[in-house]
Amino acid sequence: MYNFSVFMPKYDRQENVPVPRKEGREVQVIFLWEPNHSEEPYRLQLGEWNGN
């Protein structure tokens, strides 16, 4: 299990091009590696760890 904190900026559109703002929020991302699951050995979870 790996735990990351990622900053997600808010965006504005200028001439149909996304432009990031300075404000946004921090999101906790958890990367779970389960090598025993051959079809999908990894998964991502956003937010607090709930044990599932």
All heavy atoms as atom14 arrays in JSON, in Angstrom:
{
  "sequence": "MYNFSVFMPKYDRQENVPVPRKEGREVQVIFLWEPNHSEEPYRLQLGEWNGN",
  "atom14_mask": [
    [1, 1, 1, 1, 1, 1, 1, 1, 0, 0, 0, 0, 0, 0],
    [1, 1, 1, 1, 1, 1, 1, 1, 1, 1, 1, 1, 0, 0],
    [1, 1, 1, 1, 1, 1, 1, 1, 0, 0, 0, 0, 0, 0],
    [1, 1, 1, 1, 1, 1, 1, 1, 1, 1, 1, 0, 0, 0],
    [1, 1, 1, 1, 1, 1, 0, 0, 0, 0, 0, 0, 0, 0],
    [1, 1, 1, 1, 1, 1, 1, 0, 0, 0, 0, 0, 0, 0],
    [1, 1, 1, 1, 1, 1, 1, 1, 1, 1, 1, 0, 0, 0],
    [1, 1, 1, 1, 1, 1, 1, 1, 0, 0, 0, 0, 0, 0],
    [1, 1, 1, 1, 1, 1, 1, 0, 0, 0, 0, 0, 0, 0],
    [1, 1, 1, 1, 1, 1, 1, 1, 1, 0, 0, 0, 0, 0],
    [1, 1, 1, 1, 1, 1, 1, 1, 1, 1, 1, 1, 0, 0],
    [1, 1, 1, 1, 1, 1, 1, 1, 0, 0, 0, 0, 0, 0],
    [1, 1, 1, 1, 1, 1, 1, 1, 1, 1, 1, 0, 0, 0],
    [1, 1, 1, 1, 1, 1, 1, 1, 1, 0, 0, 0, 0, 0],
    [1, 1, 1, 1, 1, 1, 1, 1, 1, 0, 0, 0, 0, 0],
    [1, 1, 1, 1, 1, 1, 1, 1, 0, 0, 0, 0, 0, 0],
    [1, 1, 1, 1, 1, 1, 1, 0, 0, 0, 0, 0, 0, 0],
    [1, 1, 1, 1, 1, 1, 1, 0, 0, 0, 0, 0, 0, 0],
    [1, 1, 1, 1, 1, 1, 1, 0, 0, 0, 0, 0, 0, 0],
    [1, 1, 1, 1, 1, 1, 1, 0, 0, 0, 0, 0, 0, 0],
    [1, 1, 1, 1, 1, 1, 1, 1, 1, 1, 1, 0, 0, 0],
    [1, 1, 1, 1, 1, 1, 1, 1, 1, 0, 0, 0, 0, 0],
    [1, 1, 1, 1, 1, 1, 1, 1, 1, 0, 0, 0, 0, 0],
    [1, 1, 1, 1, 0, 0, 0, 0, 0, 0, 0, 0, 0, 0],
    [1, 1, 1, 1, 1, 1, 1, 1, 1, 1, 1, 0, 0, 0],
    [1, 1, 1, 1, 1, 1, 1, 1, 1, 0, 0, 0, 0, 0],
    [1, 1, 1, 1, 1, 1, 1, 0, 0, 0, 0, 0, 0, 0],
    [1, 1, 1, 1, 1, 1, 1, 1, 1, 0, 0, 0, 0, 0],
    [1, 1, 1, 1, 1, 1, 1, 0, 0, 0, 0, 0, 0, 0],
    [1, 1, 1, 1, 1, 1, 1, 1, 0, 0, 0, 0, 0, 0],
    [1, 1, 1, 1, 1, 1, 1, 1, 1, 1, 1, 0, 0, 0],
    [1, 1, 1, 1, 1, 1, 1, 1, 0, 0, 0, 0, 0, 0],
    [1, 1, 1, 1, 1, 1, 1, 1, 1, 1, 1, 1, 1, 1],
    [1, 1, 1, 1, 1, 1, 1, 1, 1, 0, 0, 0, 0, 0],
    [1, 1, 1, 1, 1, 1, 1, 0, 0, 0, 0, 0, 0, 0],
    [1, 1, 1, 1, 1, 1, 1, 1, 0, 0, 0, 0, 0, 0],
    [1, 1, 1, 1, 1, 1, 1, 1, 1, 1, 0, 0, 0, 0],
    [1, 1, 1, 1, 1, 1, 0, 0, 0, 0, 0, 0, 0, 0],
    [1, 1, 1, 1, 1, 1, 1, 1, 1, 0, 0, 0, 0, 0],
    [1, 1, 1, 1, 1, 1, 1, 1, 1, 0, 0, 0, 0, 0],
    [1, 1, 1, 1, 1, 1, 1, 0, 0, 0, 0, 0, 0, 0],
    [1, 1, 1, 1, 1, 1, 1, 1, 1, 1, 1, 1, 0, 0],
    [1, 1, 1, 1, 1, 1, 1, 1, 1, 1, 1, 0, 0, 0],
    [1, 1, 1, 1, 1, 1, 1, 1, 0, 0, 0, 0, 0, 0],
    [1, 1, 1, 1, 1, 1, 1, 1, 1, 0, 0, 0, 0, 0],
    [1, 1, 1, 1, 1, 1, 1, 1, 0, 0, 0, 0, 0, 0],
    [1, 1, 1, 1, 0, 0, 0, 0, 0, 0, 0, 0, 0, 0],
    [1, 1, 1, 1, 1, 1, 1, 1, 1, 0, 0, 0, 0, 0],
    [1, 1, 1, 1, 1, 1, 1, 1, 1, 1, 1, 1, 1, 1],
    [1, 1, 1, 1, 1, 1, 1, 1, 0, 0, 0, 0, 0, 0],
    [1, 1, 1, 1, 0, 0, 0, 0, 0, 0, 0, 0, 0, 0],
    [1, 1, 1, 1, 1, 1, 1, 1, 0, 0, 0, 0, 0, 0]
  ],
  "atom14_positions": [
    [[0.85, -1.17, 0.0], [0.0, 0.0, 0.0], [0.9, 1.23, 0.0], [1.84, 1.32, 0.78], [-0.91, 0.0, 1.24], [-1.72, 1.25, 1.35], [-3.02, 1.24, 2.59], [-2.14, 1.15, 4.1], [0.0, 0.0, 0.0], [0.0, 0.0, 0.0], [0.0, 0.0, 0.0], [0.0, 0.0, 0.0], [0.0, 0.0, 0.0], [0.0, 0.0, 0.0]],
    [[0.63, 2.13, -0.91], [1.34, 3.4, -1.0], [0.33, 4.52, -0.83], [-0.77, 4.46, -1.36], [2.05, 3.55, -2.35], [3.08, 2.49, -2.59], [2.75, 1.32, -3.26], [4.38, 2.64, -2.12], [3.69, 0.33, -3.49], [5.33, 1.66, -2.33], [4.97, 0.51, -3.02], [5.91, -0.47, -3.24], [0.0, 0.0, 0.0], [0.0, 0.0, 0.0]],
    [[0.71, 5.56, -0.11], [-0.19, 6.66, 0.2], [0.42, 7.95, -0.36], [1.58, 8.26, -0.11], [-0.34, 6.74, 1.72], [-1.36, 7.74, 2.14], [-2.01, 8.37, 1.33], [-1.5, 7.88, 3.44], [0.0, 0.0, 0.0], [0.0, 0.0, 0.0], [0.0, 0.0, 0.0], [0.0, 0.0, 0.0], [0.0, 0.0, 0.0], [0.0, 0.0, 0.0]],
    [[-0.37, 8.71, -1.14], [0.09, 9.96, -1.73], [-0.91, 11.06, -1.41], [-2.1, 10.81, -1.29], [0.15, 9.85, -3.26], [1.05, 8.77, -3.76], [0.55, 7.51, -4.02], [2.39, 9.02, -3.97], [1.36, 6.51, -4.49], [3.22, 8.01, -4.44], [2.71, 6.75, -4.7], [0.0, 0.0, 0.0], [0.0, 0.0, 0.0], [0.0, 0.0, 0.0]],
    [[-0.42, 12.27, -1.33], [-1.27, 13.45, -1.24], [-1.07, 14.21, -2.54], [0.06, 14.55, -2.91], [-0.87, 14.3, -0.04], [-1.71, 15.41, 0.05], [0.0, 0.0, 0.0], [0.0, 0.0, 0.0], [0.0, 0.0, 0.0], [0.0, 0.0, 0.0], [0.0, 0.0, 0.0], [0.0, 0.0, 0.0], [0.0, 0.0, 0.0], [0.0, 0.0, 0.0]],
    [[-2.16, 14.48, -3.27], [-2.1, 15.08, -4.6], [-2.89, 16.38, -4.58], [-4.02, 16.42, -4.07], [-2.69, 14.12, -5.65], [-2.68, 14.75, -7.02], [-1.93, 12.81, -5.66], [0.0, 0.0, 0.0], [0.0, 0.0, 0.0], [0.0, 0.0, 0.0], [0.0, 0.0, 0.0], [0.0, 0.0, 0.0], [0.0, 0.0, 0.0], [0.0, 0.0, 0.0]],
    [[-2.31, 17.46, -5.11], [-3.02, 18.72, -5.23], [-3.79, 18.74, -6.54], [-3.22, 18.52, -7.61], [-2.05, 19.91, -5.18], [-2.74, 21.23, -5.31], [-3.45, 21.75, -4.25], [-2.69, 21.93, -6.5], [-4.11, 22.97, -4.38], [-3.34, 23.15, -6.64], [-4.05, 23.67, -5.57], [0.0, 0.0, 0.0], [0.0, 0.0, 0.0], [0.0, 0.0, 0.0]],
    [[-5.1, 18.98, -6.46], [-5.97, 19.04, -7.63], [-6.42, 20.49, -7.81], [-7.26, 20.97, -7.04], [-7.18, 18.13, -7.44], [-6.84, 16.67, -7.25], [-6.12, 15.91, -8.69], [-7.5, 15.92, -9.79], [0.0, 0.0, 0.0], [0.0, 0.0, 0.0], [0.0, 0.0, 0.0], [0.0, 0.0, 0.0], [0.0, 0.0, 0.0], [0.0, 0.0, 0.0]],
    [[-5.86, 21.2, -8.8], [-6.26, 22.6, -8.98], [-7.63, 22.7, -9.65], [-8.09, 21.78, -10.31], [-5.18, 23.15, -9.92], [-4.71, 21.98, -10.69], [-4.82, 20.81, -9.75], [0.0, 0.0, 0.0], [0.0, 0.0, 0.0], [0.0, 0.0, 0.0], [0.0, 0.0, 0.0], [0.0, 0.0, 0.0], [0.0, 0.0, 0.0], [0.0, 0.0, 0.0]],
    [[-8.27, 23.85, -9.43], [-9.49, 24.15, -10.17], [-9.06, 24.75, -11.51], [-7.96, 25.28, -11.63], [-10.35, 25.14, -9.4], [-10.93, 24.54, -8.13], [-11.85, 25.52, -7.46], [-12.45, 24.88, -6.22], [-13.37, 25.79, -5.55], [0.0, 0.0, 0.0], [0.0, 0.0, 0.0], [0.0, 0.0, 0.0], [0.0, 0.0, 0.0], [0.0, 0.0, 0.0]],
    [[-9.92, 24.66, -12.51], [-9.58, 25.13, -13.85], [-10.59, 26.15, -14.36], [-11.77, 26.08, -14.03], [-9.54, 23.96, -14.84], [-8.31, 23.11, -14.69], [-8.29, 22.05, -13.79], [-7.18, 23.35, -15.45], [-7.16, 21.26, -13.65], [-6.05, 22.56, -15.32], [-6.05, 21.52, -14.42], [-4.92, 20.75, -14.28], [0.0, 0.0, 0.0], [0.0, 0.0, 0.0]],
    [[-10.1, 27.07, -15.16], [-10.92, 27.99, -15.95], [-10.69, 27.64, -17.41], [-9.7, 27.01, -17.76], [-10.51, 29.44, -15.71], [-10.92, 29.95, -14.34], [-11.98, 29.54, -13.85], [-10.16, 30.74, -13.77], [0.0, 0.0, 0.0], [0.0, 0.0, 0.0], [0.0, 0.0, 0.0], [0.0, 0.0, 0.0], [0.0, 0.0, 0.0], [0.0, 0.0, 0.0]],
    [[-11.62, 28.07, -18.26], [-11.46, 27.86, -19.71], [-11.23, 29.21, -20.37], [-11.96, 30.15, -20.14], [-12.68, 27.21, -20.31], [-12.81, 25.76, -19.98], [-13.62, 25.06, -21.06], [-13.6, 23.64, -20.89], [-12.72, 22.84, -21.49], [-11.83, 23.32, -22.29], [-12.76, 21.54, -21.29], [0.0, 0.0, 0.0], [0.0, 0.0, 0.0], [0.0, 0.0, 0.0]],
    [[-10.18, 29.27, -21.16], [-9.9, 30.46, -21.95], [-9.72, 30.01, -23.39], [-8.77, 29.3, -23.72], [-8.65, 31.18, -21.45], [-8.83, 31.78, -20.08], [-7.59, 32.48, -19.59], [-6.55, 32.45, -20.23], [-7.69, 33.1, -18.44], [0.0, 0.0, 0.0], [0.0, 0.0, 0.0], [0.0, 0.0, 0.0], [0.0, 0.0, 0.0], [0.0, 0.0, 0.0]],
    [[-10.64, 30.42, -24.23], [-10.63, 30.02, -25.64], [-10.58, 28.51, -25.79], [-9.81, 27.95, -26.55], [-9.48, 30.68, -26.38], [-9.58, 32.19, -26.4], [-8.42, 32.84, -27.12], [-7.69, 32.14, -27.84], [-8.24, 34.04, -26.95], [0.0, 0.0, 0.0], [0.0, 0.0, 0.0], [0.0, 0.0, 0.0], [0.0, 0.0, 0.0], [0.0, 0.0, 0.0]],
    [[-11.41, 27.84, -24.97], [-11.56, 26.38, -25.0], [-10.3, 25.62, -24.58], [-10.1, 24.47, -24.93], [-12.04, 25.9, -26.38], [-12.93, 24.68, -26.24], [-13.46, 24.41, -25.17], [-13.09, 23.94, -27.31], [0.0, 0.0, 0.0], [0.0, 0.0, 0.0], [0.0, 0.0, 0.0], [0.0, 0.0, 0.0], [0.0, 0.0, 0.0], [0.0, 0.0, 0.0]],
    [[-9.42, 26.29, -23.82], [-8.21, 25.67, -23.3], [-8.28, 25.73, -21.77], [-8.51, 26.8, -21.2], [-6.94, 26.41, -23.8], [-5.69, 25.83, -23.17], [-6.86, 26.38, -25.3], [0.0, 0.0, 0.0], [0.0, 0.0, 0.0], [0.0, 0.0, 0.0], [0.0, 0.0, 0.0], [0.0, 0.0, 0.0], [0.0, 0.0, 0.0], [0.0, 0.0, 0.0]],
    [[-8.11, 24.6, -21.07], [-8.14, 24.63, -19.61], [-6.9, 25.32, -19.04], [-5.77, 25.04, -19.44], [-8.19, 23.16, -19.2], [-7.71, 22.4, -20.38], [-7.95, 23.24, -21.59], [0.0, 0.0, 0.0], [0.0, 0.0, 0.0], [0.0, 0.0, 0.0], [0.0, 0.0, 0.0], [0.0, 0.0, 0.0], [0.0, 0.0, 0.0], [0.0, 0.0, 0.0]],
    [[-7.14, 26.25, -18.11], [-6.06, 26.99, -17.45], [-6.2, 26.77, -15.95], [-7.23, 27.11, -15.37], [-6.15, 28.5, -17.78], [-5.06, 29.27, -17.07], [-6.09, 28.71, -19.29], [0.0, 0.0, 0.0], [0.0, 0.0, 0.0], [0.0, 0.0, 0.0], [0.0, 0.0, 0.0], [0.0, 0.0, 0.0], [0.0, 0.0, 0.0], [0.0, 0.0, 0.0]],
    [[-5.17, 26.2, -15.29], [-5.28, 25.93, -13.85], [-5.25, 27.21, -13.02], [-4.53, 28.14, -13.33], [-4.08, 25.04, -13.54], [-3.12, 25.29, -14.63], [-3.9, 25.72, -15.84], [0.0, 0.0, 0.0], [0.0, 0.0, 0.0], [0.0, 0.0, 0.0], [0.0, 0.0, 0.0], [0.0, 0.0, 0.0], [0.0, 0.0, 0.0], [0.0, 0.0, 0.0]],
    [[-6.06, 27.23, -11.98], [-6.04, 28.33, -11.0], [-5.07, 27.96, -9.89], [-4.61, 26.83, -9.8], [-7.41, 28.51, -10.37], [-8.49, 28.91, -11.29], [-9.71, 29.23, -10.42], [-10.94, 28.94, -11.13], [-12.11, 28.89, -10.54], [-12.23, 29.09, -9.25], [-13.2, 28.63, -11.26], [0.0, 0.0, 0.0], [0.0, 0.0, 0.0], [0.0, 0.0, 0.0]],
    [[-4.79, 28.92, -9.0], [-3.93, 28.63, -7.86], [-4.68, 27.86, -6.78], [-4.09, 27.1, -6.04], [-3.37, 29.92, -7.26], [-2.31, 30.54, -8.13], [-1.67, 31.71, -7.46], [-0.59, 32.29, -8.37], [0.13, 33.37, -7.72], [0.0, 0.0, 0.0], [0.0, 0.0, 0.0], [0.0, 0.0, 0.0], [0.0, 0.0, 0.0], [0.0, 0.0, 0.0]],
    [[-6.01, 28.07, -6.69], [-6.77, 27.36, -5.66], [-7.15, 25.97, -6.14], [-7.21, 25.69, -7.33], [-8.0, 28.15, -5.21], [-9.05, 28.3, -6.25], [-9.09, 29.68, -6.88], [-8.18, 30.48, -6.7], [-10.06, 29.93, -7.58], [0.0, 0.0, 0.0], [0.0, 0.0, 0.0], [0.0, 0.0, 0.0], [0.0, 0.0, 0.0], [0.0, 0.0, 0.0]],
    [[-7.4, 25.12, -5.17], [-7.76, 23.74, -5.43], [-7.87, 23.02, -4.1], [-8.17, 23.65, -3.09], [0.0, 0.0, 0.0], [0.0, 0.0, 0.0], [0.0, 0.0, 0.0], [0.0, 0.0, 0.0], [0.0, 0.0, 0.0], [0.0, 0.0, 0.0], [0.0, 0.0, 0.0], [0.0, 0.0, 0.0], [0.0, 0.0, 0.0], [0.0, 0.0, 0.0]],
    [[-7.6, 21.72, -4.1], [-7.64, 20.98, -2.83], [-6.68, 19.81, -2.88], [-6.32, 19.3, -3.94], [-9.04, 20.51, -2.51], [-9.59, 19.5, -3.48], [-11.0, 19.11, -3.09], [-11.47, 18.06, -3.98], [-12.38, 17.19, -3.65], [-12.94, 17.23, -2.46], [-12.77, 16.27, -4.5], [0.0, 0.0, 0.0], [0.0, 0.0, 0.0], [0.0, 0.0, 0.0]],
    [[-6.28, 19.37, -1.7], [-5.43, 18.2, -1.54], [-6.32, 16.96, -1.48], [-7.33, 16.95, -0.77], [-4.6, 18.29, -0.26], [-3.57, 19.37, -0.26], [-2.36, 19.04, -1.11], [-1.98, 17.86, -1.19], [-1.8, 19.99, -1.68], [0.0, 0.0, 0.0], [0.0, 0.0, 0.0], [0.0, 0.0, 0.0], [0.0, 0.0, 0.0], [0.0, 0.0, 0.0]],
    [[-5.96, 15.93, -2.22], [-6.71, 14.68, -2.24], [-5.75, 13.56, -1.85], [-4.64, 13.47, -2.38], [-7.3, 14.41, -3.64], [-8.0, 13.07, -3.67], [-8.23, 15.52, -4.06], [0.0, 0.0, 0.0], [0.0, 0.0, 0.0], [0.0, 0.0, 0.0], [0.0, 0.0, 0.0], [0.0, 0.0, 0.0], [0.0, 0.0, 0.0], [0.0, 0.0, 0.0]],
    [[-6.17, 12.72, -0.93], [-5.37, 11.57, -0.54], [-5.64, 10.43, -1.52], [-6.79, 10.09, -1.79], [-5.71, 11.13, 0.87], [-4.81, 10.04, 1.38], [-5.09, 9.71, 2.83], [-6.07, 10.15, 3.42], [-4.24, 8.91, 3.41], [0.0, 0.0, 0.0], [0.0, 0.0, 0.0], [0.0, 0.0, 0.0], [0.0, 0.0, 0.0], [0.0, 0.0, 0.0]],
    [[-4.57, 9.87, -2.09], [-4.67, 8.77, -3.04], [-3.94, 7.57, -2.45], [-2.8, 7.69, -2.01], [-4.05, 9.13, -4.41], [-4.14, 7.97, -5.38], [-4.73, 10.36, -4.99], [0.0, 0.0, 0.0], [0.0, 0.0, 0.0], [0.0, 0.0, 0.0], [0.0, 0.0, 0.0], [0.0, 0.0, 0.0], [0.0, 0.0, 0.0], [0.0, 0.0, 0.0]],
    [[-4.59, 6.43, -2.45], [-3.99, 5.2, -1.92], [-3.87, 4.21, -3.07], [-4.84, 3.92, -3.76], [-4.85, 4.61, -0.79], [-4.95, 5.64, 0.34], [-4.27, 3.3, -0.29], [-6.02, 5.35, 1.35], [0.0, 0.0, 0.0], [0.0, 0.0, 0.0], [0.0, 0.0, 0.0], [0.0, 0.0, 0.0], [0.0, 0.0, 0.0], [0.0, 0.0, 0.0]],
    [[-2.65, 3.75, -3.31], [-2.36, 2.76, -4.34], [-2.2, 1.42, -3.65], [-1.31, 1.25, -2.81], [-1.08, 3.15, -5.09], [-0.66, 2.14, -6.12], [-1.25, 2.15, -7.37], [0.31, 1.2, -5.84], [-0.87, 1.22, -8.33], [0.7, 0.27, -6.78], [0.11, 0.28, -8.04], [0.0, 0.0, 0.0], [0.0, 0.0, 0.0], [0.0, 0.0, 0.0]],
    [[-3.07, 0.47, -3.97], [-3.03, -0.85, -3.35], [-2.51, -1.86, -4.36], [-3.04, -1.97, -5.47], [-4.43, -1.26, -2.9], [-5.04, -0.35, -1.85], [-6.53, -0.51, -1.8], [-4.43, -0.65, -0.51], [0.0, 0.0, 0.0], [0.0, 0.0, 0.0], [0.0, 0.0, 0.0], [0.0, 0.0, 0.0], [0.0, 0.0, 0.0], [0.0, 0.0, 0.0]],
    [[-1.48, -2.59, -4.0], [-0.88, -3.62, -4.85], [-1.18, -4.96, -4.24], [-0.78, -5.26, -3.11], [0.62, -3.39, -4.95], [1.35, -4.48, -5.66], [2.18, -5.4, -5.09], [1.32, -4.77, -7.05], [2.68, -6.24, -6.05], [2.16, -5.88, -7.27], [0.66, -4.21, -8.14], [2.35, -6.43, -8.53], [0.87, -4.76, -9.38], [1.71, -5.85, -9.57]],
    [[-1.94, -5.78, -4.96], [-2.31, -7.11, -4.49], [-1.9, -8.13, -5.56], [-2.7, -8.46, -6.45], [-3.82, -7.17, -4.23], [-4.26, -6.18, -3.16], [-5.76, -6.11, -3.02], [-6.41, -5.59, -3.93], [-6.25, -6.6, -1.99], [0.0, 0.0, 0.0], [0.0, 0.0, 0.0], [0.0, 0.0, 0.0], [0.0, 0.0, 0.0], [0.0, 0.0, 0.0]],
    [[-0.67, -8.61, -5.54], [-0.16, -9.49, -6.61], [-0.9, -10.82, -6.72], [-0.8, -11.49, -7.73], [1.3, -9.69, -6.24], [1.42, -9.35, -4.82], [0.32, -8.37, -4.51], [0.0, 0.0, 0.0], [0.0, 0.0, 0.0], [0.0, 0.0, 0.0], [0.0, 0.0, 0.0], [0.0, 0.0, 0.0], [0.0, 0.0, 0.0], [0.0, 0.0, 0.0]],
    [[-1.67, -11.21, -5.71], [-2.42, -12.47, -5.78], [-3.63, -12.39, -6.71], [-4.16, -13.4, -7.13], [-2.9, -12.88, -4.38], [-1.73, -13.23, -3.48], [-0.67, -13.61, -3.95], [-1.93, -13.08, -2.2], [0.0, 0.0, 0.0], [0.0, 0.0, 0.0], [0.0, 0.0, 0.0], [0.0, 0.0, 0.0], [0.0, 0.0, 0.0], [0.0, 0.0, 0.0]],
    [[-4.07, -11.17, -7.04], [-5.17, -10.99, -7.98], [-4.59, -10.86, -9.38], [-4.08, -9.81, -9.77], [-6.0, -9.74, -7.64], [-6.71, -9.85, -6.34], [-6.71, -8.84, -5.41], [-7.46, -10.85, -5.81], [-7.42, -9.21, -4.37], [-7.88, -10.42, -4.59], [0.0, 0.0, 0.0], [0.0, 0.0, 0.0], [0.0, 0.0, 0.0], [0.0, 0.0, 0.0]],
    [[-4.66, -11.93, -10.15], [-4.01, -11.94, -11.47], [-4.69, -11.03, -12.49], [-4.03, -10.48, -13.37], [-3.95, -13.36, -12.01], [-5.26, -13.89, -12.15], [0.0, 0.0, 0.0], [0.0, 0.0, 0.0], [0.0, 0.0, 0.0], [0.0, 0.0, 0.0], [0.0, 0.0, 0.0], [0.0, 0.0, 0.0], [0.0, 0.0, 0.0], [0.0, 0.0, 0.0]],
    [[-6.01, -10.83, -12.39], [-6.7, -9.99, -13.37], [-6.45, -8.51, -13.14], [-6.22, -7.76, -14.08], [-8.21, -10.27, -13.34], [-8.56, -11.63, -13.88], [-10.06, -11.87, -13.87], [-10.83, -10.89, -13.89], [-10.45, -13.04, -13.83], [0.0, 0.0, 0.0], [0.0, 0.0, 0.0], [0.0, 0.0, 0.0], [0.0, 0.0, 0.0], [0.0, 0.0, 0.0]],
    [[-6.53, -8.06, -11.89], [-6.28, -6.67, -11.53], [-5.45, -6.64, -10.26], [-6.0, -6.57, -9.16], [-7.6, -5.92, -11.31], [-8.03, -5.11, -12.5], [-9.25, -4.27, -12.19], [-9.19, -3.41, -11.3], [-10.26, -4.51, -12.85], [0.0, 0.0, 0.0], [0.0, 0.0, 0.0], [0.0, 0.0, 0.0], [0.0, 0.0, 0.0], [0.0, 0.0, 0.0]],
    [[-4.13, -6.67, -10.38], [-3.29, -6.74, -9.18], [-3.16, -5.41, -8.43], [-2.58, -5.36, -7.36], [-1.94, -7.18, -9.72], [-1.92, -6.7, -11.12], [-3.35, -6.78, -11.59], [0.0, 0.0, 0.0], [0.0, 0.0, 0.0], [0.0, 0.0, 0.0], [0.0, 0.0, 0.0], [0.0, 0.0, 0.0], [0.0, 0.0, 0.0], [0.0, 0.0, 0.0]],
    [[-3.71, -4.34, -8.97], [-3.61, -3.05, -8.28], [-4.94, -2.32, -8.37], [-5.78, -2.59, -9.21], [-2.51, -2.19, -8.89], [-2.76, -1.85, -10.34], [-3.5, -0.73, -10.68], [-2.28, -2.66, -11.35], [-3.75, -0.43, -12.01], [-2.53, -2.36, -12.68], [-3.26, -1.24, -13.0], [-3.51, -0.94, -14.3], [0.0, 0.0, 0.0], [0.0, 0.0, 0.0]],
    [[-5.13, -1.35, -7.46], [-6.28, -0.47, -7.52], [-5.96, 0.83, -6.83], [-5.04, 0.91, -6.01], [-7.53, -1.12, -6.92], [-7.43, -1.48, -5.47], [-8.66, -2.28, -5.04], [-8.44, -2.83, -3.71], [-9.14, -2.5, -2.65], [-10.13, -1.63, -2.75], [-8.88, -3.04, -1.48], [0.0, 0.0, 0.0], [0.0, 0.0, 0.0], [0.0, 0.0, 0.0]],
    [[-6.68, 1.87, -7.19], [-6.54, 3.19, -6.59], [-7.77, 3.51, -5.77], [-8.89, 3.19, -6.17], [-6.37, 4.27, -7.66], [-5.09, 4.2, -8.48], [-5.15, 5.25, -9.59], [-3.88, 4.4, -7.62], [0.0, 0.0, 0.0], [0.0, 0.0, 0.0], [0.0, 0.0, 0.0], [0.0, 0.0, 0.0], [0.0, 0.0, 0.0], [0.0, 0.0, 0.0]],
    [[-7.56, 4.15, -4.65], [-8.67, 4.59, -3.82], [-8.43, 6.05, -3.48], [-7.32, 6.44, -3.08], [-8.76, 3.76, -2.54], [-9.86, 4.19, -1.61], [-9.97, 3.3, -0.41], [-9.85, 2.09, -0.51], [-10.22, 3.9, 0.73], [0.0, 0.0, 0.0], [0.0, 0.0, 0.0], [0.0, 0.0, 0.0], [0.0, 0.0, 0.0], [0.0, 0.0, 0.0]],
    [[-9.45, 6.88, -3.63], [-9.37, 8.29, -3.28], [-9.97, 8.51, -1.91], [-11.01, 7.94, -1.59], [-10.11, 9.16, -4.32], [-9.61, 9.06, -5.74], [-10.48, 9.92, -6.65], [-8.17, 9.47, -5.85], [0.0, 0.0, 0.0], [0.0, 0.0, 0.0], [0.0, 0.0, 0.0], [0.0, 0.0, 0.0], [0.0, 0.0, 0.0], [0.0, 0.0, 0.0]],
    [[-9.32, 9.32, -1.09], [-9.84, 9.63, 0.23], [-9.2, 8.78, 1.3], [-8.16, 8.16, 1.1], [0.0, 0.0, 0.0], [0.0, 0.0, 0.0], [0.0, 0.0, 0.0], [0.0, 0.0, 0.0], [0.0, 0.0, 0.0], [0.0, 0.0, 0.0], [0.0, 0.0, 0.0], [0.0, 0.0, 0.0], [0.0, 0.0, 0.0], [0.0, 0.0, 0.0]],
    [[-9.84, 8.74, 2.45], [-9.3, 8.02, 3.61], [-9.35, 6.52, 3.4], [-10.25, 5.99, 2.74], [-10.12, 8.37, 4.87], [-10.03, 9.84, 5.25], [-8.66, 10.24, 5.71], [-7.98, 9.44, 6.39], [-8.24, 11.37, 5.38], [0.0, 0.0, 0.0], [0.0, 0.0, 0.0], [0.0, 0.0, 0.0], [0.0, 0.0, 0.0], [0.0, 0.0, 0.0]],
    [[-8.4, 5.81, 3.97], [-8.34, 4.34, 3.88], [-9.45, 3.76, 4.75], [-9.61, 4.08, 5.92], [-6.98, 3.88, 4.38], [-6.87, 2.41, 4.55], [-6.67, 1.75, 5.72], [-6.92, 1.4, 3.54], [-6.62, 0.41, 5.49], [-6.76, 0.15, 4.16], [-7.1, 1.42, 2.17], [-6.76, -1.04, 3.47], [-7.11, 0.24, 1.48], [-6.94, -0.97, 2.12]],
    [[-10.28, 2.88, 4.15], [-11.37, 2.26, 4.9], [-11.17, 0.75, 5.09], [-12.04, 0.09, 5.59], [-12.71, 2.53, 4.21], [-12.82, 1.93, 2.84], [-11.99, 1.12, 2.43], [-13.83, 2.32, 2.1], [0.0, 0.0, 0.0], [0.0, 0.0, 0.0], [0.0, 0.0, 0.0], [0.0, 0.0, 0.0], [0.0, 0.0, 0.0], [0.0, 0.0, 0.0]],
    [[-10.03, 0.22, 4.62], [-9.74, -1.18, 4.84], [-10.36, -2.14, 3.84], [-10.18, -3.34, 3.96], [0.0, 0.0, 0.0], [0.0, 0.0, 0.0], [0.0, 0.0, 0.0], [0.0, 0.0, 0.0], [0.0, 0.0, 0.0], [0.0, 0.0, 0.0], [0.0, 0.0, 0.0], [0.0, 0.0, 0.0], [0.0, 0.0, 0.0], [0.0, 0.0, 0.0]],
    [[-11.08, -1.66, 2.84], [-11.72, -2.55, 1.85], [-10.92, -2.57, 0.57], [-10.48, -1.69, 0.03], [-13.15, -2.1, 1.55], [-14.04, -2.32, 2.75], [-13.82, -3.24, 3.53], [-15.01, -1.46, 2.91], [0.0, 0.0, 0.0], [0.0, 0.0, 0.0], [0.0, 0.0, 0.0], [0.0, 0.0, 0.0], [0.0, 0.0, 0.0], [0.0, 0.0, 0.0]]
  ]
}
